[in-house]
Amino acid sequence: MNAILYALENVDTVSYNRWTADCPICNRRVVVQIDGDSHTTVHCDKCAEADIYLALGLETTDRTPRGAKPKRWPRRWWTIPPRYGSGSR
C-alpha cells in the first residue's frame, strides 16, 4: 500500500483509509482505498486498475501486503437466528 502512495503524485487524504492522487496515465484524479482486509483498490474513471499499476512500475500483487490474511465471515452468517420461545411443543 505504501508503495502505491509513494509512486503517485499529489496525494491528498480524503478520509480514513482513502486518498486521492493524480492518475499517471490520464492526469485525472485517482481514488486509492484500503479495505478492511488490507486490500488496496485504485479507481480511475477512465483507466483500468491494471494499467495504472503498470504505469507506476508495480505489479497487481502489490495490492495486498505480504502476510495479510483475509477476514473470515462468521460461521453460518447466512442463517437466521432462531426466535425465542419457538420450539417443539
Backbone hydrogen bonds in HBPLUS format (Angstrom, degrees):
<---DONOR---> <-ACCEPTOR-->    atom                        ^
c    i                          cat <-CA-CA->   ^        H-A-AA   ^      H-
h    n   atom  resd res      DA  || num        DHA   H-A  angle D-A-AA Bond
n    s   type  num  typ     dist DA aas  dist angle  dist       angle   num
A0004-ILE N   A0001-MET O   3.14 MM   3  5.28 126.1  2.44  98.6 111.8     1
A0005-LEU N   A0001-MET O   3.19 MM   4  6.56 162.3  2.22 153.7 157.4     2
A0006-TYR N   A0002-ASN O   2.89 MM   4  6.02 157.1  1.94 150.7 157.2     3
A0007-ALA N   A0003-ALA O   3.09 MM   4  6.07 141.0  2.24 134.0 143.3     4
A0008-LEU N   A0004-ILE O   3.22 MM   4  6.43 138.3  2.40 143.9 153.5     5
A0022-ASP N   A0009-GLU O   3.04 MM  13  5.69 175.7  2.04 163.6 165.0     6
A0012-ASP N   A0020-THR O   2.79 MM   8  5.29 160.8  1.82 156.6 162.5     7
A0020-THR N   A0012-ASP O   2.88 MM   8  5.29 157.2  1.93 151.2 158.7     8
A0014-VAL N   A0018-ARG O   3.00 MM   4  5.60 162.4  2.04 139.9 143.7     9
A0015-SER N   A0018-ARG O   3.32 MM   3  5.21 165.1  2.34 131.2 134.6    10
A0018-ARG N   A0015-SER O   3.17 MM   3  5.21 146.2  2.29 132.9 123.5    11
A0034-ILE N   A0017-ASN O   3.09 MM  17  5.33 159.2  2.14 146.5 147.4    12
A0019-TRP N   A0032-VAL O   2.81 MM  13  5.08 162.8  1.84 153.2 158.8    13
A0032-VAL N   A0019-TRP O   2.80 MM  13  5.08 167.8  1.82 144.3 148.6    14
A0021-ALA N   A0030-VAL O   2.92 MM   9  5.19 144.1  2.05 140.0 150.0    15
A0030-VAL N   A0021-ALA O   2.65 MM   9  5.19 161.3  1.69 154.5 160.2    16
A0023-CYS N   A0028-ARG O   2.66 MM   5  5.30 156.8  1.71 164.2 167.1    17
A0027-ASN N   A0023-CYS O   3.16 MM   4  4.69 141.2  2.32 123.9 129.4    18
A0031-VAL N   A0043-HIS O   2.93 MM  12  5.17 166.5  1.95 150.2 152.5    19
A0043-HIS N   A0031-VAL O   2.85 MM  12  5.17 160.7  1.89 148.9 155.5    20
A0033-GLN N   A0041-THR O   2.88 MM   8  5.20 160.8  1.92 151.6 158.0    21
A0041-THR N   A0033-GLN O   2.76 MM   8  5.20 162.8  1.78 158.4 164.2    22
A0035-ASP N   A0039-HIS O   2.92 MM   4  5.27 168.7  1.93 147.6 150.1    23
A0038-SER N   A0035-ASP O   3.24 MM   3  5.37 148.8  2.34 116.5 114.0    24
A0040-THR N   A0063-ARG O   2.95 MM  23  4.87 155.7  2.01 128.0 135.8    25
A0052-ILE N   A0048-ALA O   3.16 MM   4  6.50 147.7  2.27 147.1 155.7    26
A0053-TYR N   A0049-GLU O   3.14 MM   4  6.47 157.4  2.19 150.0 155.4    27
A0054-LEU N   A0050-ALA O   3.06 MM   4  6.31 154.7  2.12 144.4 151.2    28
A0055-ALA N   A0051-ASP O   2.96 MM   4  6.15 152.3  2.04 143.0 150.3    29
A0056-LEU N   A0052-ILE O   3.03 MM   4  6.26 140.0  2.20 142.4 152.8    30
A0058-LEU N   A0053-TYR O   2.85 MM   5  5.05 159.2  1.89 159.9 154.8    31
A0057-GLY N   A0054-LEU O   3.14 MM   3  5.02 148.1  2.25  95.7 105.4    32
A0062-ASP N   A0059-GLU O   3.01 MM   3  5.61 165.3  2.04 116.6 121.4    33
A0063-ARG N   A0060-THR O   3.35 MM   3  5.81 162.8  2.39 111.4 113.4    34
A0068-ALA N   A0065-PRO O   3.26 MM   3  5.72 159.3  2.31 131.8 131.2    35
A0079-THR N   A0076-ARG O   3.31 MM   3  5.71 164.6  2.33 110.7 115.1    36
